[in-house]
Amino acid sequence: MRQSDTCLIVPVFNEVTVVREVLETAHKSFSRIVCVDDGSSDGSAEQIRDAGATLLRHAINLGQGAALQTGIEFALLDESIRYFVTFDSDGQHLVSDVERMLEILRTDEVDIVFGSRFLSGTTDVIGLKKLVLKTAVRYTSATSNVRLSDAHNGLRAFNRDVASALQLRMSGMAHASEIVTAVGRAGFRYTEAPVTIVYSEYSKAKGQSLLNSVNILFDLIFR
């Protein structure tokens, strides 16, 4: 059975070759998926429509933080949605991880579940990216009073209280630290769950791993 009280929020920017498959796989478990096409120029919007997801569009590229905020605000309009999940469009996240995170969330003992690639032992992170991620963890712990092992993992599941409280103002990668800071300031209950990040040939070809490291470094310096 597909879960109808949960909405996947999926930011999309130029993922025409993979986004339809990602969404069709997710649709097998979740009936409500909101995609925010963040100014793509490659036909991603058509693939989103064909996959049966709800499509929202930014006229220009505003960044992942802005796309998530747009998707969350739209999903909040539907009062039957109780849980929200931020989910990447490039195939790096697994639906099975989302389902396990929601099981934790449904116990009502926490308000948000952060995915962590460092708890699973299944994701091989090496070199500059690992160094940057560990630096981000130390920085976030020191500034937000939220203790995480993976502060910049895009896979998160949270309840309606958290969704309503989020006001992401940093449009780019800085939104990850912004979410953690908001959780700490509001005193929301949180936990982490082990997840697998799939570094596919597609994402490696895009240079995404290195690019994300540079973005995270910029985030830390900027903040």
C-alpha positions in Angstrom: 0.0 0.0 0.0 1.2 3.5 -0.8 1.5 5.9 2.1 -0.9 8.8 1.6 -0.2 10.9 4.7 3.4 11.5 3.6 4.7 13.9 1.0 8.1 13.7 -0.7 9.6 17.1 -1.5 12.0 16.7 -4.4 14.1 19.6 -5.7 15.1 19.1 -9.4 17.7 20.9 -11.5 18.6 19.5 -14.9 18.1 15.8 -14.1 16.3 14.8 -17.3 18.1 11.5 -17.7 17.2 10.1 -14.3 14.4 11.9 -12.6 11.5 10.0 -14.2 12.9 6.6 -13.0 13.6 8.1 -9.5 10.0 9.3 -9.2 8.4 6.2 -10.6 10.3 4.1 -8.1 9.2 6.4 -5.3 5.6 6.4 -6.5 5.3 2.7 -5.7 5.5 3.5 -2.0 4.3 7.1 -1.9 1.3 8.6 -3.6 2.2 12.2 -2.9 5.3 13.6 -4.5 5.9 17.3 -5.0 8.7 18.2 -7.4 10.1 21.7 -7.6 11.8 22.2 -11.0 14.3 24.9 -10.0 14.8 26.5 -13.4 15.9 23.5 -15.4 16.7 23.9 -19.1 16.9 20.3 -20.1 13.3 18.9 -20.2 13.2 17.8 -16.6 9.7 19.2 -16.2 8.3 17.0 -18.9 9.8 13.9 -17.2 8.3 14.9 -13.9 4.8 15.3 -15.5 5.2 11.9 -17.2 6.1 10.3 -13.9 2.8 11.5 -12.3 4.3 13.8 -9.7 3.0 17.3 -8.8 5.1 19.8 -10.7 6.0 23.3 -9.4 8.4 25.5 -11.3 10.8 28.3 -10.5 11.3 30.5 -13.5 15.0 30.8 -12.7 17.4 28.6 -10.7 17.2 29.8 -7.1 19.0 26.9 -5.4 18.1 23.8 -3.4 17.1 25.6 -0.3 14.6 27.8 -2.1 13.2 24.7 -3.9 12.7 22.9 -0.7 10.9 25.9 0.9 8.6 26.2 -2.1 7.7 22.5 -2.0 7.2 22.4 1.8 4.9 25.5 1.7 2.8 23.9 -1.1 2.5 20.5 0.7 1.4 22.3 4.0 -1.7 23.5 2.1 -3.0 19.9 2.3 -3.9 19.3 5.9 -4.1 15.5 5.4 -0.3 15.4 5.0 1.3 14.6 8.4 4.9 13.8 7.4 7.3 15.4 5.0 10.5 14.0 3.4 13.2 15.9 1.6 14.4 13.5 -1.2 17.0 14.0 -3.9 16.1 13.7 -7.6 19.4 12.1 -8.8 18.9 8.6 -7.5 21.2 8.9 -4.5 18.5 8.2 -1.9 16.7 4.8 -1.4 13.0 4.6 -0.8 13.6 1.8 1.7 15.6 4.2 3.9 12.6 6.6 3.8 10.2 3.9 4.9 12.4 3.0 7.9 12.8 6.7 8.9 9.0 7.1 8.8 8.6 4.1 11.1 10.7 6.0 13.6 8.8 9.2 13.1 5.4 7.5 13.5 6.3 6.5 17.1 5.8 10.2 17.9 8.9 10.1 20.0 10.8 12.5 17.7 9.8 15.4 15.4 12.5 14.9 12.8 14.8 12.0 11.6 18.0 12.9 9.9 19.6 10.4 7.5 23.2 9.6 8.2 25.6 7.9 5.7 28.2 7.4 8.5 26.0 5.2 10.6 25.2 2.6 7.9 28.6 1.4 7.0 27.4 1.0 3.4 28.4 4.4 2.0 32.1 4.8 1.1 33.0 8.5 1.5 36.7 9.3 1.0 39.0 12.2 0.3 38.0 15.8 0.4 34.2 15.1 0.7 34.7 13.1 3.9 36.9 15.8 5.4 34.4 18.5 4.6 31.5 16.6 6.0 33.3 15.9 9.2 34.2 19.6 9.5 30.6 20.5 8.9 29.5 18.1 11.7 31.8 19.8 14.2 30.7 23.3 13.1 27.0 22.4 13.3 27.3 20.8 16.7 29.1 23.8 18.0 26.6 26.4 16.7 23.3 24.7 16.9 23.5 22.4 20.0 22.3 19.6 17.7 24.6 16.5 17.8 24.7 14.8 14.4 27.1 12.4 12.6 26.1 13.7 9.2 25.0 17.4 9.1 24.7 17.7 5.3 22.6 14.7 4.3 19.7 15.7 2.1 17.4 12.8 3.3 15.2 14.0 6.2 11.8 13.0 7.5 9.8 15.3 9.8 6.4 16.0 11.1 4.0 18.9 10.4 5.2 21.0 13.4 8.8 21.1 11.9 7.5 21.7 8.4 5.5 24.7 9.6 8.4 26.1 11.5 10.9 26.0 8.7 11.6 29.3 6.9 14.6 28.6 4.7 16.1 31.9 3.7 19.4 30.7 2.3 18.7 29.5 -1.2 21.8 27.3 -1.8 23.5 24.5 0.1 23.5 26.6 3.3 19.9 25.4 3.9 21.3 22.2 5.4 22.9 24.0 8.3 19.8 26.3 8.5 17.5 23.3 9.1 19.7 22.0 11.8 19.9 25.4 13.5 16.1 25.8 13.3 15.7 22.4 15.0 18.0 23.3 17.8 16.5 26.7 18.5 12.9 25.4 18.5 13.9 22.4 20.7 12.4 19.8 18.4 13.1 16.2 19.2 15.5 14.6 16.8 17.4 11.4 16.0 19.5 9.9 13.2 18.9 6.8 11.1 21.5 5.0 9.0 21.0 5.5 5.3 22.8 4.5 2.1 23.9 7.2 -0.4 24.3 5.8 -3.9 27.2 7.4 -5.7 26.3 6.1 -9.1 28.3 6.5 -12.4 25.8 9.2 -13.3 26.5 11.3 -10.2 30.2 10.7 -10.5 30.1 11.8 -14.1 28.4 15.1 -13.1 31.2 15.6 -10.5 28.5 16.0 -7.9 30.5 14.6 -5.0 33.3 17.2 -5.4 30.8 19.9 -6.2 28.9 19.3 -3.0 32.1 19.5 -1.1 32.8 22.9 -2.5 29.3 24.0 -1.8 29.5 22.9 1.8 32.8 24.6 2.3 31.2 27.8 0.9 28.3 27.3 3.3 30.5 27.1 6.4 32.7 30.1 5.4 29.6 32.2 4.5 27.8 31.4 7.8 
